[in-house]
Amino acid sequence: MAKILLGEPSLPLASLVALSRPGSRIALVPAARRRVLQSRAVVDRAVAKGATMYGINTGFGKLAGLRIADDQLAQLQRNLLLSHATGVGEPLAQAPSRLAFALRIHNLALGFSGVRIELLEQAMALFNADLTPVIPSQGSVGASGDLAPLSHMALPLIGFAYGVRRIPLSMVGLLQYIAPTLQLMIGVLVLGEPFDHARATGFACIWAGLAVYALDGIVRSRRVVRVAEPADCTAG
């Protein structure tokens, strides 16, 4: 199967449908890799010069004026993900979860977020192994995108939460209890080791407004259209 290339400004509708299905595979266009490396170099140079950058070496929201020590920057990004992963309810179906994961990779590959290329490589490794983050269906605060579901989406990259590999949703309840150990094992087997969220990576994973829950409706609508078209032909 040909890989779907991510990192260009637009994606065809057919690619979006394919990305939601198990078995689809992704890769970055060469230009995307260059943009990500260049964007990351900007962040590294600014940090090296001691510049203050929101969400990279400062707190968030009301704590934006609090400068974070250099030796705590990785922990800042890790804590951001863990503190926002507060979703509840039944997990989203695998199709919208998989599509959301691919679109987050695509968004970061555009080169505007300052993430490390290693983050994208490990996220793509999970996707291409048909490991899909489990995202609770409730929990969005509706500001700057769906922060809670995006946090759940990123947790497998740091050895938390759980991935689904063609596992029926009926098994999710069991996985909730063995999730941290299971995903840590999966992360080590598939990726070598869980990703270390250094400067900006956690912030970028949940920022920039990806409406995860809207994707669920889009996927469902696409299915409705496919069912309706044969029905219309029959009725005609």
Secondary structure, DSSP 8 states (H G I E B T S, - for coil): ---EEE-SS---HHHHHHHTSTT--EEE-HHHHHHHHHHHHHHHHHHHTT---TTTSB-SGGGTT-B--GGGHHHHHHHHHHHH---EEEE--HHHHHHHHHHHHHHHHTS-S---HHHHHHHHHHHHTT-EE--EEE----SSS-HHHHHHHHGGGGT-S-EESS--GGGHHHHHHHHHHHHHHHHHHHHSS-----TTHHHHHH-S---HHHHHHHHHHHHHHHHHHHHHHHH-
